[in-house]
Amino acid sequence: MEWLLSMPKVELHAHLNGSIRDSTLLELARLLGEKGVIVFSDVEHVIMKNDRSLHEVFKLFDLIHILTTDHKTVTRITKEVVEDFASENVVYLELRTTPKRNDSIGMSKRSYMEAVVEGLRAVSAVDIDFAPHNIDGNPVNDMIMNDICNGTTRKKIYVRLLLSIDRRETTEAAMETVKLALEMRDFGVLGIDLSGNPIVGEWSTFLPALEFARAQGLQITLHCGEVPNNKEVNSMLDFLPQRVGHACFFQEEEWKKLKSSKIPVEICLTSNIRTNTIASIDIHHFANLYNANHPLVLCTDDSGVFSTTLSKEYHLAASTFGLGKWEMFQLAKTAVGFIFADDGVKQDLEGIFDLAAKKLDP
Ligand code: 6MZ
């Protein structure tokens, strides 16, 4: 576990509001309790509960959003989430969040995202790179290398953003999110995610916005097959997104399609087990995809909601599927190939992994 913690890692599937520290959520709940907005004793056990069905997870998100949807809090949680990932040596984080509108407090989707960016600016415990990389610019940052070598200098983390479309939204609302993503490219927004309760909404609702996003050069990742829905899974794979998340309920034909398309899969082990989308870890499709050499990346999904960390996800994979240090390192390193950031960032990350490899195999 210690090695997995110190190893550089890449996180590509993390929802901002799912990655909040329990202590912060409890503090926010207590404050809203004091203001009489909620009854603290009613929500405390909901926040602290560990085993939740997929249905209960989405009820929890509704509560979390009541606690977090104001500008100051969005800024705070963004800062904390980035610092938490950096503290376990995540060197590149693609953080996704659903831009929210809340007229009663003057919040627009844009001002929500500005609060997120403010949170990135507020990161102080580590060095952060969140603007698009200048291709002719910086070589691998010495500070990151030093940090990995001896742990004495400050850590550095690259952070890029994906804007999520919630499956509850309309075509127009989805389009608004895509337009916002385009406007915010200079702030490190690279793409679009489709997420939300998988039993809600129709894929066709979001297709016009996703097609527009693609035409404009944004990258796309889709939550795909989190519940059984053959027709949708097939249409999503036909769309050829750059990545898919989960891929739990796939039939023979869909596995074939996925494998021949080589679309990388964001695997979220703990999330799938906790929400019972996969009955037990030993039968998780990670093994099949890994053995088939299919591109995949281990991710946390919602580290706060599922009480996990990326290091824990690596540990779970290593212990369940009998993988050693070298295999885990290779798994982390290959994820660099699936990031949405440009080649300059990829090169920097490869440099970081090459240096860490020397430490692994002196
Ligand atoms: C689908 C999920 C999810 O966007 O408010 N989200 N969507 N499946 C999952 N698996 C458990 N986990 C999180 O973060 C919370 C939102 O992310 C999506 C849901 O839409 C949830 O409301 P943001 O930062």
Boltz pocket constraint, residues with backbone or C-beta under 6 A from the ligand:
constraints:
  - pocket:
      binder: B
      contacts: [[A, 15], [A, 16], [A, 17], [A, 18], [A, 57], [A, 61], [A, 62], [A, 96], [A, 97], [A, 98], [A, 99], [A, 164], [A, 166], [A, 167], [A, 195], [A, 196], [A, 197], [A, 198], [A, 223], [A, 226], [A, 271], [A, 275], [A, 301], [A, 302]]
      max_distance: 6.0
